[in-house]
């Protein structure tokens, strides 16, 4: 009898424990729902107003709200916890330990799982922000480097699966690495499900693109819309004989522009966006965002409706996944880039690319003249400190010479002749150049062209290695490190292109691939050279000198608080057109970075009477006055209070 009582008592305790567990689980779910509802209520009025102003469609807005909640429910607990953590620390990405790396999955690790196996190397390179270049399903031979997406919910089969991506991002989060991917929102592949149905004459899907049954409206668009690729893909429309219709194709004929006048397009693309961030993506790069709204009689760039769409995306992400950052790809001058940050009250993108500064940097390399670069940096530094730029020397794309030619003309440099000089210089056709590379979209009619090449090749590593010239190699390595040190001194987050850390040069094997041979951008999109990475511990090798030199700079940047993105940043007069000086100040710490863009020894005449400075690389204490610099030399000097 006693045993029966004991058994009954134990059973009662088990039932109570189970009920308590269920109640706790229910409370947790209720709490999470409360978190969502609080975010939703905070943003609802503005989101409804913006959506109604643009579309005036209550049923589509109601569907959007319903789907937002569904994607929130589907977001896993670890990502929701990360969201809450980042909500409490909204400046988490502005710290001085952020360092990015851009890489192609197939070139770097073969597959997503292969890249996952290389995360230790990525961490050794001090990288905690990995940008995976386009990896969604596309059509072989008509992919534009992955920017013609066939399926937004499928990984390219040769790279892996969505399950692999989810596992990869989870592993990265355990290692405190953030993951960025591209969201191609301006267009789809002509083989996308929508496009296939549109080609079958389905009006519902034709309305998701810009279709016209006669050439009159395309002609009117062409009157005011510039061509993106006038040489390789002239015009803004493609004729489809099977439909006897024209479809808008701003980039390539196999990339069909989406019609965001149609609310169904916006809703469905938002659902794709939310599906992808739920795979663990931390940063979503909004590709070609200035192009996404089209109006006849305009240049179809940077229209006000674009900002409405981006603002709605920001609101939606702050409701569903506030830990996710929006990175805008706006390849334009600063006056057109800055508006994509939005305002303090109504922010849009969290981060933007510092495109013009990148181009102006290489202009300074070719001319040994930093005046235009100094002016460019002054423009960027005058913007609010909350604005975060991603800074880089090279990326996956070509290098366009979008410079301030009005200013250059005042210095006797005309646009046509100067672009010609820059392209000749970086192809190695001028006397003072050790650079190597090729042109992209060379237009013989206008004389305009863009340039392709890796950082190392542009600095002379390729030529020095080919000619076995040790002195030239020393200079090339020094120039490479100087440019990276300068990039680290800029306001924002530095991003390196995979291979730059080991001095990888141009890969000319793309010419042997019929799918790539017509696109010279593959010159700097070669496979990562793991044989070079194996040499980073061999003292004296090119790979060791560059990797360790960058490691020293990266470690220094993480250590010194003046490198936070919100620090005061400004340029300082050096009284030498070849020498650039950047100052950074934060919380009583001040650092000067002084950079010689010339192959000649220089003296920077900096007049600072506030005491001694310590060279952060050598430890030497000196005054910040007549600072001696070796050819392509640089100094990072910290004020001693």
Secondary structure, DSSP 8 states (H G I E B T S, - for coil): -HHHHHHHHHHHHHHHHHHHHHHHHHHHHHHHHHHHHHHHHHHHHHHHHHHHHHH--HHHHHHHHHHHHHHHHHS-HHHHHHHHHHHHTTTGGGSTT-EEEEE-HHHHTSSHHHHHHTHHHHHHTT--EEEE---EEEBTTB-TTTTSEEEEEEE-TTT--HHHHHHHHHHHHHTT-EEEEEEE-SEEETTSHHHHHHHTT-HHHHTTB-EESSHHHHHHHHHH---SBTTTB-SSEEEETTTTEEEE-SS-TTEEEB-TTSHHHHHHHHHHHHHHHTTT-SEEEEETGGGS---TTS-SSS-HHHHHHHHHHHHHHHHH-TT-EEEE---S-HHHHGGGGB-SSSB--SEEE-HHHHHHHHHHHHHT--HHHHHHHHHHHTS-TT-EEEE-S--SS-B-----HHHHHHTT--HHHHHHHHHHHHTT-STT-----EEES--TTT---EEE--HHHHHTHHHHHHHT-HHHHHHHHHHHHHHHHHHHHSSSEEEEETTGGGT----GGGGG-TTTTT-GGGGGS----HHHHTTTTSTTSHHHHHHHHHHHHHHHHHH-GGGSTTSEEEEE--S-TTEEEEEEEETTEEEEEEEE-SSS-EEEE----S-EEEETTT--EEESSEEEE-TT-EEEEEE--
